[in-house]
Amino acid sequence: MQAILGEFLEINRKERLSLLTDDIDLRPAQERVGDFAETLIPFDEQRARYEASRCIHCPDPAPCVVACPADNDIPSAMWLIEQGEFLEAAELYRQTSTMPEICGRVCPHEQLCQGSCVRSKHDDPVLTGALEFFAADYQRKNAKTENIQAESSGKKVAVVGAGPSGLACAQQLVEYGHSPTIFDAKPEPGGLLLYGIPNFKLPKEVLSSLWEDQSAGGIEFVGNTFIGKDKSIDDLFAEGFEAVYVAIGTGIDAGMDISGEELPGVYKGTEYLIQANVDPKFWPKDFDAAFGTGRKVVVIGGGDSASDCLRSALRLGAEEVTCVYRRTEKEMPGGKKDRELARQEGAQYQFLTQPVRFIADEDGKLDKIECIKMELGEPDDSGRRPVAIEDSNFIIEADTAILAVGYWPDPIIGKTTPDLDVERWGLILTDEETGATSRPGVYAGGDAVTGPDLVVTAMVTGRKAACSIHDYLTK
C-alpha cells in the first residue's frame, strides 16, 4: 500500500474510495508501557501522501470542516499533503489554528473531523488528526516558523492563564499589533498542556517549541503570579493594561467527600499527573513532593484524566491498575481510543462501582477501598443516574487511589473582581460570540467559561476573544 504512490491528480472519487488504510501505527504496548515516550508513531512522507489521497473532497460544506471547532480547511490541506506540499499544508492549518501540532495529537478526532468523514459509511475514515500534526511537525523540522507581527499599537493586554486558550489569545493579539503579557500561577507556560497531559500523548518538546516561537514573537510571560491573590484584575488595569483576558481553566480537582479521602496514598488526579509527568524544576511552588505508586492502584473516574492516570500508573511500575466508574462504559465521557490504549497496556475496568470509604492499614496508609455496586436508574435531564444497590458493599484492595472525578473553576477571580458576573459554580458569564464579560475591558474564555472541555474549543475561544479585544482597543 505504501510502496506505490502513483500520480494522485487523476484519481476520481470512486477510485479514491478504493484506497484502503490501516490505523496510525503505535509502539507495541509492552514497549511503550516501560517509558513515557510518545505512543503514536508519526507518518513518514510516503504514508502521509497516501493517506491524504484517500480524501474524496466532498462538496462544501465538507462534513469534516463542519465538525472541526477551528474550521480548519481540511480538504485543501489533504490536497496539499497529497501533492507533497507539506509546508503549504502546515501554513494552511496555522491560518485557523494556533497549535496544529498539539490539536492533531490530543483532539478526540473520532468525535470531530475524523468521525465525520463520509468514508466512515463504507470503511475507515481519513486519518485527519495524524495528518494535521504530521504537517505541523514537518514544518518545524524543515522550515522556520515565523509568527506574524503587526506594527505595534502601543496597547498592552493582560492574559490571565497560560493554557491553550490564553496562548491562542496572546498569539492573535501579537498579530493585531498589541503587546500581551501572560500571567500564570505556575512557573511555566502551558497550563493543561504541560501540567495535565502526559508525555506519551503530548511530548513536552512539542509544547516548548510552540512557546519558543511565541515568546520570540513578543509575548511576555510572568509565572508564579496568582491573579486574585498576588494581584487583582483591578491591579492589572492600574499597571497600564487596557484589556484583560481571563483563561484560568478549571484547575481545582473535585473531591468525593467520603471518609478516608485525606489518607496517605489517596491523590487528586492533577497532583498525580504533575508528579508523574512533569520535570520537578517546573513544579508549582509549594507543591507537595510526597509521592508514591504502590502495587495496586485504583483510579476513580471516567474521563480522559482517568485514562491518563491509569496509563501513568502502569509506567510507574504498578502491578494492578483498575479504573472504577459508577456508570457503564457507554456513559463514560472520556475518549474511547484512550481506553483502548489503556487496556492494551494492562489496565482493567470495573463498572457500576462507587467507592464509599477509604480504609487505612495499621500504619495509617491506604489499604482498602469499600465500594458499593450501582445500577442505572430512570433517565432524567442528566442521563441515566446511577443508583446504589442496597447491601451490595464489597472491598477492593489498593495502596494507591487516584481521584479523577472532575474539575471546578477557581472562584477567586469572581470574588475579587467588582462587577464581574459569574455563575453559581464560579464559571464566568460571557457573550458567547465575543467573550466579553459584564465588566468593560474584561474578556474570558476556555474552561473558565464552559467548564472542562477540549483543547481545541479553548483555543478557538481565545482566538475569538482576541478579535473582540482588538475591536475594543481600536474602536
C-alpha positions as a Markdown table, in Angstrom:
| # | Residue | x | y | z |
|---|---|---|---|---|
| 1 | Met | 0.0 | 0.0 | 0.0 |
| 2 | Gln | 2.7 | 2.4 | 0.9 |
| 3 | Ala | 5.2 | 1.4 | -1.7 |
| 4 | Ile | 3.4 | 2.7 | -4.8 |
| 5 | Leu | 2.1 | 6.3 | -4.5 |
| 6 | Gly | 1.5 | 6.8 | -8.2 |
| 7 | Glu | 0.0 | 10.0 | -9.6 |
| 8 | Phe | -2.9 | 11.2 | -7.5 |
| 9 | Leu | -4.1 | 14.1 | -9.6 |
| 10 | Glu | -6.2 | 11.9 | -11.9 |
| 11 | Ile | -7.8 | 9.7 | -9.2 |
| 12 | Asn | -11.5 | 10.3 | -9.1 |
| 13 | Arg | -13.8 | 9.8 | -6.1 |
| 14 | Lys | -14.7 | 6.3 | -6.9 |
| 15 | Glu | -11.0 | 5.3 | -7.3 |
| 16 | Arg | -10.2 | 7.2 | -4.1 |
| 17 | Leu | -12.8 | 5.2 | -2.2 |
| 18 | Ser | -11.0 | 2.0 | -3.2 |
| 19 | Leu | -7.8 | 3.1 | -1.3 |
| 20 | Leu | -7.8 | 1.3 | 2.0 |
| 21 | Thr | -5.8 | 2.2 | 5.1 |
| 22 | Asp | -4.5 | 1.0 | 8.4 |
| 23 | Asp | -4.9 | 2.9 | 11.6 |
| 24 | Ile | -1.9 | 5.0 | 12.7 |
| 25 | Asp | 0.9 | 2.9 | 13.9 |
| 26 | Leu | 1.6 | 2.6 | 17.7 |
| 27 | Arg | 4.6 | 1.5 | 19.6 |
| 28 | Pro | 4.0 | -2.1 | 21.0 |
| 29 | Ala | 2.2 | -2.0 | 24.3 |
| 30 | Gln | 4.9 | -4.0 | 26.1 |
| 31 | Glu | 7.5 | -1.5 | 24.9 |
| 32 | Arg | 5.7 | 1.8 | 25.5 |
| 33 | Val | 4.5 | 0.9 | 29.0 |
| 34 | Gly | 8.2 | 1.0 | 30.0 |
| 35 | Asp | 8.6 | 4.7 | 29.4 |
| 36 | Phe | 6.8 | 8.0 | 28.9 |
| 37 | Ala | 7.8 | 8.5 | 25.2 |
| 38 | Glu | 5.1 | 9.2 | 22.6 |
| 39 | Thr | 2.7 | 6.3 | 21.9 |
| 40 | Leu | 2.0 | 7.2 | 18.3 |
| 41 | Ile | 4.4 | 6.6 | 15.5 |
| 42 | Pro | 4.1 | 9.6 | 13.2 |
| 43 | Phe | 3.6 | 9.2 | 9.5 |
| 44 | Asp | 6.6 | 9.4 | 7.1 |
| 45 | Glu | 6.2 | 11.4 | 3.9 |
| 46 | Gln | 5.1 | 8.4 | 1.8 |
| 47 | Arg | 2.4 | 7.3 | 4.2 |
| 48 | Ala | 1.2 | 10.9 | 4.7 |
| 49 | Arg | 0.8 | 11.4 | 0.9 |
| 50 | Tyr | -1.0 | 8.1 | 0.5 |
| 51 | Glu | -3.4 | 8.7 | 3.5 |
| 52 | Ala | -4.2 | 12.2 | 2.2 |
| 53 | Ser | -5.0 | 10.8 | -1.2 |
| 54 | Arg | -7.9 | 8.9 | 0.4 |
| 55 | Cys | -9.8 | 12.1 | 0.8 |
| 56 | Ile | -12.7 | 12.3 | -1.7 |
| 57 | His | -13.0 | 16.1 | -1.4 |
| 58 | Cys | -16.7 | 16.4 | -0.5 |
| 59 | Pro | -18.6 | 19.3 | -1.8 |
| 60 | Asp | -18.8 | 22.3 | 0.5 |
| 61 | Pro | -19.5 | 22.3 | 3.3 |
| 62 | Ala | -17.4 | 19.3 | 3.9 |
| 63 | Pro | -18.5 | 17.3 | 7.0 |
| 64 | Cys | -15.0 | 17.3 | 8.4 |
| 65 | Val | -14.8 | 21.1 | 8.3 |
| 66 | Val | -18.2 | 21.4 | 9.9 |
| 67 | Ala | -17.2 | 19.1 | 12.7 |
| 68 | Cys | -13.9 | 21.0 | 13.4 |
| 69 | Pro | -14.3 | 23.6 | 16.1 |
| 70 | Ala | -11.4 | 25.6 | 14.5 |
| 71 | Asp | -13.0 | 25.4 | 11.0 |
| 72 | Asn | -9.7 | 24.1 | 9.5 |
| 73 | Asp | -9.8 | 23.8 | 5.7 |
| 74 | Ile | -9.2 | 20.0 | 5.9 |
| 75 | Pro | -9.9 | 19.1 | 2.3 |
| 76 | Ser | -7.5 | 21.7 | 1.0 |
| 77 | Ala | -4.9 | 20.5 | 3.5 |
| 78 | Met | -5.4 | 16.9 | 2.3 |
| 79 | Trp | -4.8 | 18.0 | -1.3 |
| 80 | Leu | -1.6 | 19.8 | -0.4 |
| 81 | Ile | -0.3 | 16.9 | 1.6 |
| 82 | Glu | -1.2 | 14.5 | -1.2 |
| 83 | Gln | 0.9 | 16.6 | -3.6 |
| 84 | Gly | 3.8 | 16.7 | -1.2 |
| 85 | Glu | 3.3 | 20.4 | -0.4 |
| 86 | Phe | 3.7 | 19.8 | 3.3 |
| 87 | Leu | 4.9 | 23.3 | 4.2 |
| 88 | Glu | 1.9 | 24.8 | 2.5 |
| 89 | Ala | -0.4 | 22.5 | 4.3 |
| 90 | Ala | 1.1 | 23.5 | 7.6 |
| 91 | Glu | 0.6 | 27.2 | 6.8 |
| 92 | Leu | -3.0 | 26.5 | 5.9 |
| 93 | Tyr | -3.6 | 24.8 | 9.3 |
| 94 | Arg | -2.0 | 27.8 | 11.1 |
| 95 | Gln | -4.4 | 30.2 | 9.4 |
| 96 | Thr | -7.2 | 28.8 | 11.6 |
| 97 | Ser | -5.3 | 27.0 | 14.4 |
| 98 | Thr | -2.7 | 28.4 | 16.8 |
| 99 | Met | -1.4 | 24.9 | 17.6 |
| 100 | Pro | -2.0 | 22.2 | 14.9 |
| 101 | Glu | 0.9 | 20.2 | 16.2 |
| 102 | Ile | -0.9 | 19.9 | 19.5 |
| 103 | Cys | -4.6 | 19.6 | 18.4 |
| 104 | Gly | -3.5 | 17.0 | 15.8 |
| 105 | Arg | -2.3 | 14.9 | 18.8 |
| 106 | Val | -4.8 | 15.4 | 21.6 |
| 107 | Cys | -8.2 | 16.2 | 19.9 |
| 108 | Pro | -10.7 | 13.3 | 20.0 |
| 109 | His | -10.8 | 13.1 | 16.2 |
| 110 | Glu | -13.1 | 10.2 | 16.3 |
| 111 | Gln | -15.7 | 12.6 | 17.7 |
| 112 | Leu | -14.8 | 15.5 | 15.4 |
| 113 | Cys | -13.3 | 15.7 | 11.9 |
| 114 | Gln | -12.3 | 12.1 | 11.5 |
| 115 | Gly | -15.6 | 10.8 | 12.9 |
| 116 | Ser | -17.5 | 12.9 | 10.4 |
| 117 | Cys | -15.6 | 11.7 | 7.4 |
| 118 | Val | -18.1 | 10.3 | 4.9 |
| 119 | Arg | -15.7 | 7.3 | 4.2 |
| 120 | Ser | -16.8 | 6.0 | 7.6 |
| 121 | Lys | -20.0 | 4.8 | 6.0 |
| 122 | His | -18.0 | 2.4 | 3.8 |
| 123 | Asp | -14.7 | 1.6 | 5.5 |
| 124 | Asp | -12.2 | 3.6 | 7.5 |
| 125 | Pro | -12.1 | 7.4 | 7.7 |
| 126 | Val | -9.2 | 9.5 | 6.5 |
| 127 | Leu | -6.8 | 9.9 | 9.5 |
| 128 | Thr | -7.1 | 13.7 | 9.6 |
| 129 | Gly | -5.6 | 14.2 | 13.0 |
| 130 | Ala | -2.4 | 12.3 | 12.3 |
| 131 | Leu | -2.0 | 14.3 | 9.0 |
| 132 | Glu | -2.5 | 17.6 | 10.9 |
| 133 | Phe | 0.4 | 17.0 | 13.3 |
| 134 | Phe | 2.5 | 15.4 | 10.5 |
| 135 | Ala | 2.3 | 18.7 | 8.5 |
| 136 | Ala | 3.0 | 20.9 | 11.5 |
| 137 | Asp | 5.9 | 18.7 | 12.7 |
| 138 | Tyr | 7.3 | 18.6 | 9.2 |
| 139 | Gln | 7.3 | 22.4 | 9.1 |
| 140 | Arg | 9.2 | 22.7 | 12.4 |
| 141 | Lys | 11.8 | 20.2 | 11.2 |
| 142 | Asn | 12.3 | 21.7 | 7.7 |
| 143 | Ala | 11.5 | 25.4 | 7.8 |
| 144 | Lys | 11.4 | 28.3 | 10.2 |
| 145 | Thr | 8.0 | 29.0 | 11.7 |
| 146 | Glu | 7.6 | 32.7 | 12.0 |
| 147 | Asn | 4.7 | 34.4 | 13.8 |
| 148 | Ile | 3.1 | 37.4 | 12.1 |
| 149 | Gln | 3.8 | 40.7 | 13.9 |
| 150 | Ala | 1.9 | 43.8 | 13.0 |
| 151 | Glu | 3.1 | 47.3 | 13.6 |
| 152 | Ser | 2.9 | 48.0 | 17.3 |
| 153 | Ser | -0.3 | 49.7 | 18.6 |
| 154 | Gly | 1.3 | 50.6 | 21.9 |
| 155 | Lys | -1.5 | 48.9 | 23.7 |
| 156 | Lys | -0.9 | 46.4 | 26.5 |
| 157 | Val | -3.2 | 43.4 | 27.2 |
| 158 | Ala | -3.0 | 41.1 | 30.2 |
| 159 | Val | -3.8 | 37.4 | 29.7 |
| 160 | Val | -4.6 | 35.5 | 32.9 |
| 161 | Gly | -3.8 | 31.8 | 32.3 |
| 162 | Ala | -1.1 | 30.2 | 30.1 |
| 163 | Gly | -3.2 | 27.3 | 28.9 |
| 164 | Pro | -4.4 | 26.7 | 25.3 |
| 165 | Ser | -6.9 | 29.5 | 25.4 |
| 166 | Gly | -4.5 | 32.1 | 26.9 |
| 167 | Leu | -1.7 | 31.1 | 24.5 |
| 168 | Ala | -4.1 | 31.4 | 21.5 |
| 169 | Cys | -5.4 | 34.7 | 22.5 |
| 170 | Ala | -1.9 | 36.1 | 23.1 |
| 171 | Gln | -0.7 | 35.0 | 19.7 |
| 172 | Gln | -3.6 | 36.6 | 17.9 |
| 173 | Leu | -3.1 | 39.8 | 19.9 |
| 174 | Val | 0.5 | 40.0 | 18.7 |
| 175 | Glu | -0.7 | 39.6 | 15.2 |
| 176 | Tyr | -3.0 | 42.5 | 15.7 |
| 177 | Gly | -0.1 | 44.6 | 16.9 |
| 178 | His | -0.8 | 44.6 | 20.6 |
| 179 | Ser | 1.5 | 43.7 | 23.5 |
| 180 | Pro | 0.2 | 40.8 | 25.6 |
| 181 | Thr | 1.7 | 39.6 | 28.9 |
| 182 | Ile | 0.6 | 36.2 | 30.2 |
| 183 | Phe | 0.2 | 35.8 | 34.0 |
| 184 | Asp | 0.0 | 32.3 | 35.5 |
| 185 | Ala | 0.1 | 30.9 | 39.0 |
| 186 | Lys | 2.5 | 28.1 | 37.8 |
| 187 | Pro | 6.2 | 28.8 | 36.9 |
| 188 | Glu | 6.0 | 27.7 | 33.3 |
| 189 | Pro | 3.5 | 28.4 | 30.4 |
| 190 | Gly | 1.3 | 25.7 | 29.1 |
| 191 | Gly | -1.4 | 25.1 | 31.6 |
| 192 | Leu | -3.1 | 21.8 | 31.0 |
| 193 | Leu | -0.8 | 21.2 | 28.0 |
| 194 | Leu | 2.2 | 21.0 | 30.4 |
| 195 | Tyr | 0.7 | 20.1 | 33.8 |
| 196 | Gly | -2.2 | 17.9 | 32.8 |
| 197 | Ile | -1.5 | 15.9 | 29.6 |
| 198 | Pro | 1.1 | 13.2 | 29.9 |
| 199 | Asn | 4.2 | 13.0 | 27.7 |
| 200 | Phe | 3.1 | 9.8 | 26.0 |
| 201 | Lys | 0.2 | 11.8 | 24.5 |
| 202 | Leu | 1.9 | 15.2 | 24.1 |
| 203 | Pro | 5.7 | 15.3 | 24.2 |
| 204 | Lys | 6.9 | 18.3 | 26.2 |
| 205 | Glu | 9.3 | 19.3 | 23.4 |
| 206 | Val | 6.2 | 19.9 | 21.1 |
| 207 | Leu | 4.9 | 22.5 | 23.6 |
| 208 | Ser | 8.3 | 24.0 | 24.3 |
| 209 | Ser | 8.8 | 24.6 | 20.5 |
| 210 | Leu | 5.5 | 26.3 | 20.2 |
| 211 | Trp | 6.2 | 28.6 | 23.2 |
| 212 | Glu | 9.7 | 29.4 | 21.9 |
| 213 | Asp | 8.1 | 30.8 | 18.8 |
| 214 | Gln | 5.5 | 32.7 | 20.7 |
| 215 | Ser | 8.0 | 34.3 | 23.1 |
| 216 | Ala | 10.3 | 35.2 | 20.3 |
| 217 | Gly | 7.3 | 36.9 | 18.7 |
| 218 | Gly | 6.8 | 39.3 | 21.5 |
| 219 | Ile | 4.6 | 37.5 | 24.1 |
| 220 | Glu | 5.8 | 38.0 | 27.7 |
| 221 | Phe | 5.2 | 35.5 | 30.5 |
| 222 | Val | 5.1 | 36.2 | 34.2 |
| 223 | Gly | 4.9 | 33.0 | 36.2 |
| 224 | Asn | 4.3 | 32.3 | 39.9 |
| 225 | Thr | 1.7 | 35.1 | 39.9 |
| 226 | Phe | -1.7 | 34.1 | 41.1 |
| 227 | Ile | -4.2 | 36.7 | 39.8 |
| 228 | Gly | -6.8 | 37.1 | 42.5 |
| 229 | Lys | -4.3 | 36.5 | 45.3 |
| 230 | Asp | -1.0 | 38.1 | 44.4 |
| 231 | Lys | -2.7 | 40.9 | 42.5 |
| 232 | Ser | -6.2 | 41.6 | 41.2 |
| 233 | Ile | -7.8 | 42.4 | 37.8 |
| 234 | Asp | -8.1 | 46.0 | 39.0 |
| 235 | Asp | -4.3 | 46.0 | 39.8 |
| 236 | Leu | -3.7 | 44.9 | 36.2 |
| 237 | Phe | -5.6 | 47.9 | 34.8 |
| 238 | Ala | -3.8 | 50.2 | 37.3 |
| 239 | Glu | -0.5 | 48.9 | 35.9 |
| 240 | Gly | -1.4 | 50.1 | 32.4 |
| 241 | Phe | -3.1 | 47.1 | 30.8 |
| 242 | Glu | -6.0 | 48.3 | 28.7 |
| 243 | Ala | -7.8 | 45.0 | 28.5 |
| 244 | Val | -7.7 | 41.7 | 30.3 |
| 245 | Tyr | -8.4 | 38.2 | 29.0 |
| 246 | Val | -9.2 | 35.6 | 31.7 |
| 247 | Ala | -8.5 | 32.0 | 30.8 |
| 248 | Ile | -7.7 | 30.3 | 34.1 |
| 249 | Gly | -9.3 | 27.0 | 33.2 |
| 250 | Thr | -10.9 | 24.6 | 35.7 |
| 251 | Gly | -7.9 | 23.8 | 37.8 |
| 252 | Ile | -9.4 | 22.6 | 41.1 |
| 253 | Asp | -9.8 | 18.8 | 41.4 |
| 254 | Ala | -13.2 | 17.7 | 42.6 |
| 255 | Gly | -13.2 | 15.6 | 45.7 |
| 256 | Met | -15.5 | 12.8 | 46.7 |
| 257 | Asp | -16.4 | 13.9 | 50.3 |
| 258 | Ile | -16.1 | 10.4 | 51.7 |
| 259 | Ser | -14.3 | 9.0 | 54.7 |
| 260 | Gly | -10.5 | 8.5 | 54.4 |
| 261 | Glu | -10.1 | 10.8 | 51.5 |
| 262 | Glu | -7.2 | 12.5 | 53.3 |
| 263 | Leu | -5.2 | 9.3 | 53.8 |
| 264 | Pro | -1.6 | 8.9 | 52.5 |
| 265 | Gly | -1.9 | 7.1 | 49.2 |
| 266 | Val | -5.0 | 9.0 | 48.1 |
| 267 | Tyr | -4.2 | 11.5 | 45.4 |
| 268 | Lys | -6.0 | 14.1 | 43.3 |
| 269 | Gly | -5.7 | 13.5 | 39.6 |
| 270 | Thr | -3.8 | 16.7 | 38.8 |
| 271 | Glu | -1.2 | 16.3 | 41.5 |
| 272 | Tyr | -0.6 | 12.7 | 40.4 |
| 273 | Leu | -0.1 | 13.6 | 36.8 |
| 274 | Ile | 2.2 | 16.5 | 37.6 |
| 275 | Gln | 4.5 | 14.4 | 39.7 |
| 276 | Ala | 4.4 | 11.5 | 37.2 |
| 277 | Asn | 4.9 | 13.6 | 34.0 |
| 278 | Val | 6.5 | 17.0 | 34.8 |
| 279 | Asp | 10.1 | 17.7 | 35.4 |
| 280 | Pro | 10.4 | 18.8 | 39.1 |
| 281 | Lys | 12.1 | 22.1 | 38.1 |
| 282 | Phe | 8.7 | 23.1 | 36.6 |
| 283 | Trp | 6.6 | 22.1 | 39.6 |
| 284 | Pro | 4.4 | 24.8 | 41.1 |
| 285 | Lys | 5.8 | 26.5 | 44.2 |
| 286 | Asp | 4.8 | 24.9 | 47.5 |
| 287 | Phe | 3.9 | 21.7 | 45.6 |
| 288 | Asp | 3.9 | 18.7 | 47.8 |
| 289 | Ala | 6.6 | 16.3 | 46.5 |
| 290 | Ala | 5.5 | 13.4 | 48.6 |
| 291 | Phe | 4.7 | 10.7 | 46.1 |
| 292 | Gly | 4.5 | 7.0 | 45.5 |
| 293 | Thr | 2.8 | 4.4 | 43.4 |
| 294 | Gly | 2.0 | 1.2 | 45.1 |
| 295 | Arg | 1.4 | -2.3 | 43.7 |
| 296 | Lys | -2.3 | -2.0 | 43.5 |
| 297 | Val | -3.7 | 1.3 | 42.0 |
| 298 | Val | -7.3 | 2.2 | 41.7 |
| 299 | Val | -8.3 | 5.2 | 39.5 |
| 300 | Ile | -11.8 | 6.6 | 40.2 |
| 301 | Gly | -13.5 | 8.4 | 37.3 |
| 302 | Gly | -14.4 | 8.0 | 33.6 |
| 303 | Gly | -12.9 | 11.0 | 31.7 |
| 304 | Asp | -9.6 | 11.5 | 29.8 |
| 305 | Ser | -7.8 | 12.3 | 33.0 |
| 306 | Ala | -8.7 | 8.9 | 34.4 |
| 307 | Ser | -7.2 | 7.3 | 31.3 |
| 308 | Asp | -4.1 | 9.4 | 31.7 |
| 309 | Cys | -3.7 | 8.4 | 35.4 |
| 310 | Leu | -4.2 | 4.7 | 34.5 |
| 311 | Arg | -1.5 | 4.7 | 31.9 |
| 312 | Ser | 0.9 | 6.8 | 34.0 |
| 313 | Ala | 0.5 | 4.4 | 37.0 |
| 314 | Leu | 1.4 | 1.4 | 34.7 |
| 315 | Arg | 4.5 | 3.2 | 33.5 |
| 316 | Leu | 5.5 | 3.9 | 37.1 |
| 317 | Gly | 5.5 | 0.1 | 37.8 |
| 318 | Ala | 2.1 | -0.6 | 39.4 |
| 319 | Glu | 1.3 | -4.3 | 39.1 |
| 320 | Glu | -2.5 | -4.0 | 39.2 |
| 321 | Val | -4.2 | -0.9 | 37.8 |
| 322 | Thr | -8.0 | -0.7 | 37.9 |
| 323 | Cys | -10.5 | 2.0 | 36.9 |
| 324 | Val | -13.7 | 2.1 | 38.8 |
| 325 | Tyr | -16.7 | 4.0 | 37.4 |
| 326 | Arg | -20.2 | 4.4 | 38.7 |
| 327 | Arg | -21.9 | 4.0 | 35.4 |
| 328 | Thr | -21.3 | 1.7 | 32.4 |
| 329 | Glu | -18.7 | 2.2 | 29.7 |
| 330 | Lys | -21.4 | 3.6 | 27.4 |
| 331 | Glu | -21.7 | 6.7 | 29.7 |
| 332 | Met | -18.0 | 7.3 | 30.1 |
| 333 | Pro | -17.2 | 10.9 | 28.9 |
| 334 | Gly | -13.5 | 10.1 | 28.1 |
| 335 | Gly | -12.3 | 9.1 | 24.6 |
| 336 | Lys | -12.7 | 5.5 | 23.6 |
| 337 | Lys | -9.3 | 5.5 | 21.9 |
| 338 | Asp | -7.6 | 6.3 | 25.2 |
| 339 | Arg | -9.4 | 3.4 | 26.9 |
| 340 | Glu | -8.4 | 1.0 | 24.2 |
| 341 | Leu | -4.7 | 2.0 | 24.7 |
| 342 | Ala | -5.0 | 1.7 | 28.5 |
| 343 | Arg | -6.5 | -1.8 | 28.1 |
| 344 | Gln | -3.7 | -2.8 | 25.7 |
| 345 | Glu | -1.2 | -1.7 | 28.3 |
| 346 | Gly | -2.8 | -3.7 | 31.1 |
| 347 | Ala | -5.4 | -1.5 | 32.8 |
| 348 | Gln | -8.7 | -3.1 | 33.9 |
| 349 | Tyr | -12.1 | -1.6 | 34.3 |
| 350 | Gln | -14.8 | -2.2 | 36.9 |
| 351 | Phe | -18.1 | -0.5 | 36.0 |
| 352 | Leu | -21.2 | 0.3 | 38.1 |
| 353 | Thr | -19.0 | 0.6 | 41.1 |
| 354 | Gln | -18.9 | 3.6 | 43.5 |
| 355 | Pro | -16.3 | 4.0 | 46.4 |
| 356 | Val | -17.9 | 4.9 | 49.7 |
| 357 | Arg | -14.9 | 4.8 | 52.1 |
| 358 | Phe | -11.1 | 4.7 | 52.0 |
| 359 | Ile | -9.7 | 2.3 | 54.7 |
| 360 | Ala | -6.3 | 2.7 | 56.4 |
| 361 | Asp | -3.9 | 0.0 | 57.5 |
| 362 | Glu | -2.3 | -0.2 | 60.9 |
| 363 | Asp | 0.3 | 2.5 | 59.8 |
| 364 | Gly | -2.4 | 4.9 | 58.7 |
| 365 | Lys | -1.9 | 4.5 | 55.0 |
| 366 | Leu | -4.4 | 3.5 | 52.4 |
| 367 | Asp | -5.0 | -0.2 | 52.4 |
| 368 | Lys | -8.5 | -0.9 | 51.0 |
| 369 | Ile | -11.5 | 0.8 | 49.4 |
| 370 | Glu | -15.0 | 0.0 | 50.4 |
| 371 | Cys | -17.3 | 0.2 | 47.3 |
| 372 | Ile | -21.0 | -0.4 | 46.6 |
| 373 | Lys | -22.5 | -1.8 | 43.4 |
| 374 | Met | -24.6 | 0.5 | 41.3 |
| 375 | Glu | -27.4 | 0.2 | 38.7 |
| 376 | Leu | -28.7 | 2.8 | 36.2 |
| 377 | Gly | -32.0 | 4.4 | 37.2 |
| 378 | Glu | -34.6 | 6.0 | 35.0 |
| 379 | Pro | -33.3 | 8.7 | 32.6 |
| 380 | Asp | -33.6 | 12.4 | 33.5 |
| 381 | Asp | -32.1 | 15.6 | 32.1 |
| 382 | Ser | -28.6 | 14.4 | 33.0 |
| 383 | Gly | -29.0 | 10.9 | 31.6 |
| 384 | Arg | -29.4 | 7.7 | 33.5 |
| 385 | Arg | -28.4 | 8.4 | 37.0 |
| 386 | Pro | -26.6 | 5.6 | 38.9 |
| 387 | Val | -28.5 | 4.3 | 41.9 |
| 388 | Ala | -26.8 | 2.3 | 44.7 |
| 389 | Ile | -27.9 | -1.3 | 45.2 |
| 390 | Glu | -28.7 | -1.9 | 48.9 |
| 391 | Asp | -26.4 | -4.2 | 50.9 |
| 392 | Ser | -24.0 | -4.7 | 47.9 |
| 393 | Asn | -20.9 | -3.3 | 49.6 |
| 394 | Phe | -17.6 | -5.0 | 48.9 |
| 395 | Ile | -13.9 | -4.4 | 49.4 |
| 396 | Ile | -11.1 | -3.6 | 46.8 |
| 397 | Glu | -7.5 | -3.9 | 48.0 |
| 398 | Ala | -5.5 | -0.8 | 47.0 |
| 399 | Asp | -2.4 | 1.0 | 48.3 |
| 400 | Thr | -2.9 | 3.9 | 45.9 |
| 401 | Ala | -6.1 | 5.7 | 44.9 |
| 402 | Ile | -6.3 | 8.5 | 42.3 |
| 403 | Leu | -9.4 | 10.7 | 42.2 |
| 404 | Ala | -10.1 | 11.8 | 38.6 |
| 405 | Val | -13.8 | 12.6 | 39.1 |
| 406 | Gly | -13.9 | 16.1 | 37.7 |
| 407 | Tyr | -12.7 | 19.7 | 37.9 |
| 408 | Trp | -14.1 | 23.0 | 39.2 |
| 409 | Pro | -13.1 | 26.6 | 38.3 |
| 410 | Asp | -11.3 | 28.6 | 41.0 |
| 411 | Pro | -13.9 | 31.2 | 42.1 |
| 412 | Ile | -11.3 | 33.7 | 43.2 |
| 413 | Ile | -11.5 | 35.9 | 40.1 |
| 414 | Gly | -15.2 | 36.3 | 40.6 |
| 415 | Lys | -14.8 | 37.1 | 44.2 |
| 416 | Thr | -12.0 | 39.7 | 43.7 |
| 417 | Thr | -13.3 | 41.5 | 40.6 |
| 418 | Pro | -16.1 | 44.0 | 41.1 |
| 419 | Asp | -19.0 | 43.9 | 38.7 |
| 420 | Leu | -17.9 | 40.6 | 37.1 |
| 421 | Asp | -20.9 | 38.3 | 36.7 |
| 422 | Val | -20.2 | 34.6 | 37.5 |
| 423 | Glu | -22.4 | 31.5 | 37.7 |
| 424 | Arg | -23.1 | 29.6 | 40.9 |
| 425 | Trp | -20.0 | 27.3 | 40.5 |
| 426 | Gly | -17.6 | 30.1 | 39.6 |
| 427 | Leu | -17.8 | 29.9 | 35.8 |
| 428 | Ile | -17.5 | 33.4 | 34.2 |
| 429 | Leu | -20.5 | 34.6 | 32.3 |
| 430 | Thr | -19.7 | 36.0 | 28.8 |
| 431 | Asp | -21.1 | 36.9 | 25.5 |
| 432 | Glu | -20.9 | 33.6 | 23.5 |
| 433 | Glu | -19.6 | 35.3 | 20.3 |
| 434 | Thr | -17.2 | 37.9 | 21.7 |
| 435 | Gly | -16.1 | 36.6 | 25.1 |
| 436 | Ala | -17.0 | 39.9 | 26.7 |
| 437 | Thr | -17.9 | 39.8 | 30.3 |
| 438 | Ser | -20.1 | 42.2 | 32.3 |
| 439 | Arg | -17.0 | 44.2 | 33.2 |
| 440 | Pro | -15.9 | 46.6 | 30.4 |
| 441 | Gly | -12.5 | 45.6 | 29.1 |
| 442 | Val | -12.5 | 42.2 | 30.7 |
| 443 | Tyr | -13.0 | 39.1 | 28.4 |
| 444 | Ala | -12.9 | 35.4 | 29.3 |
| 445 | Gly | -12.9 | 32.1 | 27.5 |
| 446 | Gly | -11.9 | 28.5 | 27.7 |
| 447 | Asp | -12.8 | 26.1 | 30.5 |
| 448 | Ala | -13.2 | 29.1 | 32.9 |
| 449 | Val | -16.4 | 29.8 | 30.9 |
| 450 | Thr | -17.5 | 26.5 | 29.5 |
| 451 | Gly | -16.4 | 24.1 | 32.2 |
| 452 | Pro | -14.0 | 21.2 | 31.3 |
| 453 | Asp | -13.9 | 20.9 | 27.5 |
| 454 | Leu | -11.5 | 20.2 | 24.7 |
| 455 | Val | -8.1 | 21.9 | 24.0 |
| 456 | Val | -9.4 | 22.9 | 20.5 |
| 457 | Thr | -12.5 | 24.6 | 21.9 |
| 458 | Ala | -10.4 | 26.5 | 24.4 |
| 459 | Met | -8.0 | 27.6 | 21.7 |
| 460 | Val | -10.9 | 28.8 | 19.5 |
| 461 | Thr | -12.4 | 30.9 | 22.2 |
| 462 | Gly | -9.0 | 32.5 | 22.8 |
| 463 | Arg | -8.7 | 33.5 | 19.1 |
| 464 | Lys | -12.2 | 34.9 | 19.0 |
| 465 | Ala | -11.7 | 36.9 | 22.2 |
| 466 | Ala | -8.5 | 38.4 | 20.7 |
| 467 | Cys | -10.5 | 39.7 | 17.8 |
| 468 | Ser | -13.0 | 41.2 | 20.1 |
| 469 | Ile | -10.3 | 42.8 | 22.3 |
| 470 | His | -8.8 | 44.3 | 19.2 |
| 471 | Asp | -12.1 | 45.8 | 18.3 |
| 472 | Tyr | -12.5 | 47.2 | 21.8 |
| 473 | Leu | -9.0 | 48.7 | 21.8 |
| 474 | Thr | -9.2 | 50.3 | 18.4 |
| 475 | Lys | -12.9 | 51.5 | 18.3 |
